[in-house]
């Protein structure tokens, strides 16, 4: 019987259980027919059996069972085999591989923004720009961002968060023309990060706030995850009208954990609309 598998006396079972729950949810969504396996009228297990996944992945059934139960640590090679066996997509595979345990401690992101990064945010005006931390908390923003959405300075400190704005700030559902797919994608990105930090109070606090929204609560339970994808986002602004903005996300190398987000106009009309919003027309 395996122990906790750490070798250092620490308890890392919670992230493993999250990984196990995710694998189980994907196993239960597959059917024997789509995997080329024989079916049975007496089958009681939803989706695939553990032994079937283990066979497809080339590992023992016991080991796969322990993996779903969060009882073992395992290698990238094994997790890749399981991902292929379950036919996970690129984002789901990346999520599974993110649970490969690293013995090096993760450095916390600083709670401040450097003068250089702040200057970059301000220089982007009238194009909206913002700096976020790993929890999607807003650390710095410019006049364009405040005009496009709402001025974060007017919100309570714990509401200055991109997830909160999308799910708990009512105007967002009218402002974002494709609110549902964009909200689902953002929540999927958040869930993937939060799953790897089960003891982080800020992730738990944000998740608790989001559960007050029925859509967020339902999608969160589905264990849907997503990767960031650059895209053109369509806004219907009450003042500037139709806006098409290219969403760009860059990692801040000198500030690990921080990301710079910019909304760039995709056409001339959008550029003019942003200048109008910030009084630069």
C-alpha positions as CSV (number, residue, x, y, z in Angstrom):
1,X,0.0,0.0,0.0
2,X,1.4,3.4,-0.9
3,X,2.0,6.0,1.7
4,X,1.6,9.8,1.2
5,X,4.5,9.6,-1.4
6,X,6.1,12.8,-0.3
7,X,9.1,11.5,1.5
8,X,9.3,14.8,3.5
9,X,6.4,14.3,5.9
10,X,4.3,17.0,4.3
11,X,0.7,16.5,3.2
12,X,0.1,17.2,-0.4
13,X,-2.9,15.0,-0.7
14,X,-5.4,17.7,-1.5
15,X,-3.9,18.7,-4.9
16,X,-3.7,15.0,-5.7
17,X,-7.3,14.5,-4.9
18,X,-8.2,17.4,-7.1
19,X,-6.3,15.7,-9.9
20,X,-8.0,12.4,-9.2
21,X,-11.4,14.0,-9.2
22,X,-10.7,15.6,-12.6
23,X,-9.5,12.3,-14.1
24,X,-12.6,10.6,-12.8
25,X,-14.9,13.3,-14.2
26,X,-13.3,12.8,-17.7
27,X,-13.4,9.0,-17.4
28,X,-17.1,9.1,-16.7
29,X,-17.7,11.2,-19.8
30,X,-16.2,8.6,-22.1
31,X,-18.1,5.6,-23.5
32,X,-16.7,2.2,-24.4
33,X,-18.1,2.6,-27.9
34,X,-16.1,5.7,-28.7
35,X,-12.9,4.1,-27.3
36,X,-13.4,0.9,-29.4
37,X,-14.2,-1.2,-26.3
38,X,-16.9,-3.8,-26.0
39,X,-20.0,-2.7,-24.1
40,X,-22.2,-4.7,-21.7
41,X,-25.9,-4.3,-20.8
42,X,-25.0,-5.0,-17.2
43,X,-22.5,-2.1,-17.0
44,X,-23.2,0.0,-14.0
45,X,-20.2,2.3,-14.1
46,X,-20.9,5.6,-15.9
47,X,-18.4,6.0,-18.7
48,X,-15.3,3.8,-18.6
49,X,-14.2,1.5,-15.9
50,X,-10.9,2.2,-14.2
51,X,-9.4,-1.0,-15.5
52,X,-10.2,0.1,-19.0
53,X,-8.4,3.4,-18.7
54,X,-5.5,1.7,-17.1
55,X,-5.3,-0.8,-20.0
56,X,-5.4,2.0,-22.6
57,X,-2.7,3.9,-20.7
58,X,-0.5,0.9,-20.2
59,X,-0.4,1.0,-16.4
60,X,-1.7,-1.3,-13.7
61,X,-5.4,-1.0,-12.6
62,X,-4.3,-0.6,-8.9
63,X,-2.0,2.3,-9.8
64,X,-4.7,4.1,-11.7
65,X,-7.1,3.6,-8.9
66,X,-4.6,5.1,-6.4
67,X,-4.1,8.0,-8.8
68,X,-7.9,8.8,-8.9
69,X,-7.9,8.4,-5.1
70,X,-5.1,11.0,-4.7
71,X,-2.9,8.5,-2.9
72,X,0.3,8.6,-5.1
73,X,2.6,11.0,-6.9
74,X,3.4,10.1,-10.4
75,X,5.5,11.1,-13.4
76,X,4.9,13.3,-16.4
77,X,5.2,10.2,-18.6
78,X,2.4,8.4,-16.8
79,X,0.1,11.4,-16.8
80,X,0.7,11.9,-20.5
81,X,-0.3,8.3,-21.0
82,X,-3.5,8.7,-19.0
83,X,-4.3,11.9,-20.9
84,X,-4.0,10.1,-24.2
85,X,-6.0,7.2,-22.9
86,X,-8.8,9.6,-21.9
87,X,-8.5,11.6,-25.2
88,X,-8.1,14.8,-23.3
89,X,-7.8,18.0,-25.4
90,X,-4.7,20.3,-25.3
91,X,-6.0,22.4,-22.4
92,X,-7.1,19.4,-20.3
93,X,-3.7,17.7,-20.9
94,X,-1.9,20.8,-19.8
95,X,-4.0,20.9,-16.7
96,X,-3.3,17.3,-15.8
97,X,0.5,17.8,-16.4
98,X,0.4,20.9,-14.1
99,X,0.0,18.5,-11.2
100,X,3.4,16.9,-11.7
101,X,4.9,17.7,-8.3
102,X,7.9,20.0,-8.1
103,X,10.0,20.0,-5.0
104,X,11.1,23.6,-5.6
105,X,8.9,26.0,-3.6
106,X,6.8,28.5,-5.7
107,X,7.8,32.1,-5.2
108,X,4.8,34.3,-4.2
109,X,4.0,37.1,-6.6
110,X,4.8,40.6,-5.2
111,X,1.8,42.7,-4.1
112,X,3.1,45.8,-5.8
113,X,3.7,46.9,-9.4
114,X,7.1,48.4,-10.4
115,X,7.4,51.9,-11.7
116,X,8.4,50.5,-15.2
117,X,5.3,48.3,-15.5
118,X,3.1,51.1,-14.2
119,X,4.5,53.5,-16.7
120,X,3.8,51.0,-19.5
121,X,0.2,50.7,-18.4
122,X,-0.3,54.4,-18.4
123,X,1.5,54.8,-21.7
124,X,-1.0,52.5,-23.4
125,X,-3.9,55.0,-23.0
126,X,-6.4,55.4,-24.6
127,X,-6.1,51.6,-25.1
128,X,-7.2,49.9,-21.9
129,X,-4.5,48.2,-20.0
130,X,-4.2,46.5,-16.6
131,X,-1.8,44.5,-14.5
132,X,-3.2,41.4,-12.7
133,X,-1.7,39.0,-10.1
134,X,-2.1,35.2,-10.1
135,X,-5.5,35.5,-8.5
136,X,-6.7,37.9,-11.3
137,X,-6.7,40.8,-8.8
138,X,-6.3,44.1,-10.5
139,X,-3.1,45.8,-9.3
140,X,-2.8,48.7,-11.7
141,X,-5.0,50.1,-14.6
142,X,-5.2,53.1,-16.8
143,X,-7.9,55.6,-17.8
144,X,-8.9,53.5,-20.8
145,X,-9.6,50.4,-18.7
146,X,-11.6,52.5,-16.2
147,X,-13.7,54.0,-19.0
148,X,-14.2,50.7,-20.8
149,X,-15.4,48.7,-17.8
150,X,-15.6,50.6,-14.5
151,X,-13.0,52.4,-12.4
152,X,-11.6,49.7,-10.0
153,X,-10.8,52.5,-7.5
154,X,-14.6,52.9,-6.9
155,X,-14.9,49.2,-5.9
156,X,-14.1,47.6,-2.6
157,X,-10.5,46.3,-2.6
158,X,-11.6,42.6,-2.7
159,X,-13.9,43.3,-5.6
160,X,-11.0,44.6,-7.8
161,X,-10.8,41.3,-9.5
162,X,-11.3,40.2,-13.1
163,X,-13.5,37.2,-12.1
164,X,-15.6,39.4,-9.9
165,X,-16.1,42.0,-12.7
166,X,-17.2,39.3,-15.2
167,X,-19.6,37.3,-12.8
168,X,-20.7,39.7,-10.1
169,X,-20.7,43.1,-11.7
170,X,-24.1,43.1,-13.5
171,X,-23.3,45.4,-16.5
172,X,-20.7,42.9,-17.7
173,X,-23.4,40.6,-19.2
174,X,-24.5,43.5,-21.4
175,X,-21.1,44.9,-22.1
176,X,-19.6,41.6,-23.3
177,X,-21.4,40.6,-26.5
178,X,-20.2,37.0,-26.1
179,X,-20.5,36.9,-22.3
180,X,-21.1,33.2,-21.8
181,X,-18.1,31.7,-23.8
182,X,-15.8,34.4,-22.4
183,X,-17.0,33.9,-18.8
184,X,-16.7,30.1,-19.1
185,X,-13.2,30.4,-20.5
186,X,-12.1,32.8,-17.7
187,X,-13.6,30.6,-15.0
188,X,-11.9,27.5,-16.6
189,X,-8.5,29.3,-16.4
190,X,-9.2,30.3,-12.8
191,X,-10.2,26.8,-11.8
192,X,-7.1,25.3,-13.3
193,X,-4.9,27.7,-11.2
194,X,-6.9,27.4,-8.0
195,X,-6.8,23.6,-8.2
196,X,-3.0,23.7,-7.8
197,X,-3.2,25.9,-4.7
198,X,-5.8,24.4,-2.4
199,X,-4.5,26.2,0.7
200,X,-4.5,29.6,-0.9
201,X,-7.0,31.7,1.0
202,X,-7.5,34.3,-1.8
203,X,-8.4,31.6,-4.4
204,X,-10.9,30.1,-1.9
205,X,-12.3,33.6,-1.1
206,X,-12.8,34.4,-4.8
207,X,-14.4,31.0,-5.5
208,X,-16.8,31.5,-2.6
209,X,-17.9,34.8,-4.0
210,X,-18.4,33.3,-7.5
211,X,-20.6,30.6,-6.1
212,X,-23.3,33.2,-5.5
213,X,-23.7,33.3,-9.3
214,X,-25.7,30.3,-10.6
215,X,-23.8,30.1,-13.9
216,X,-20.4,30.2,-12.2
217,X,-21.5,27.6,-9.6
218,X,-22.8,25.2,-12.3
219,X,-19.7,25.5,-14.5
220,X,-17.3,25.2,-11.6
221,X,-18.9,21.9,-10.6
222,X,-18.3,20.6,-14.2
223,X,-14.6,21.0,-13.6
224,X,-14.2,22.7,-16.9
225,X,-10.7,24.1,-17.4
226,X,-9.2,26.3,-20.1
227,X,-6.0,27.9,-21.3
228,X,-5.7,31.6,-22.2
229,X,-6.3,32.2,-25.9
230,X,-5.6,35.5,-27.7
231,X,-8.8,36.6,-29.3
232,X,-10.9,39.6,-30.5
233,X,-13.5,40.5,-27.9
234,X,-16.7,42.3,-28.9
235,X,-18.0,45.0,-26.5
236,X,-21.3,46.8,-26.7
237,X,-20.5,50.0,-24.8
238,X,-23.3,52.3,-23.7
239,X,-21.3,55.4,-24.7
240,X,-18.8,54.3,-27.4
241,X,-21.0,51.7,-29.1
242,X,-19.6,48.6,-30.8
243,X,-16.0,48.0,-30.0
244,X,-13.7,45.2,-31.3
245,X,-10.7,44.8,-29.1
246,X,-7.8,42.4,-29.4
247,X,-7.0,40.9,-26.0
248,X,-3.2,40.6,-25.4
249,X,-1.7,39.0,-22.3
250,X,2.1,39.2,-21.5
251,X,4.0,37.8,-18.5
252,X,6.0,40.3,-16.5
253,X,9.5,38.8,-16.4
254,X,10.8,41.1,-13.7
255,X,7.7,40.6,-11.6
256,X,7.0,36.8,-11.5
257,X,3.3,36.0,-11.2
258,X,2.2,39.3,-12.7
259,X,0.6,39.7,-16.1
260,X,0.1,42.7,-18.3
261,X,-3.2,42.8,-20.2
262,X,-3.9,45.2,-23.0
263,X,-7.0,45.7,-25.2
264,X,-5.9,46.9,-28.7
265,X,-8.4,48.3,-31.3
266,X,-9.1,45.8,-34.1
267,X,-10.4,48.5,-36.4
268,X,-10.4,52.3,-36.9
269,X,-13.9,52.7,-35.5
270,X,-12.8,51.1,-32.2
271,X,-9.8,53.2,-32.0
272,X,-11.9,56.3,-32.4
273,X,-14.4,55.0,-29.8
274,X,-11.6,54.5,-27.2
275,X,-10.3,58.0,-27.8
276,X,-13.9,59.3,-27.2
277,X,-14.2,57.3,-24.0
278,X,-11.0,58.9,-22.6
279,X,-11.6,62.4,-23.9
280,X,-8.8,62.3,-26.5
281,X,-11.0,62.6,-29.6
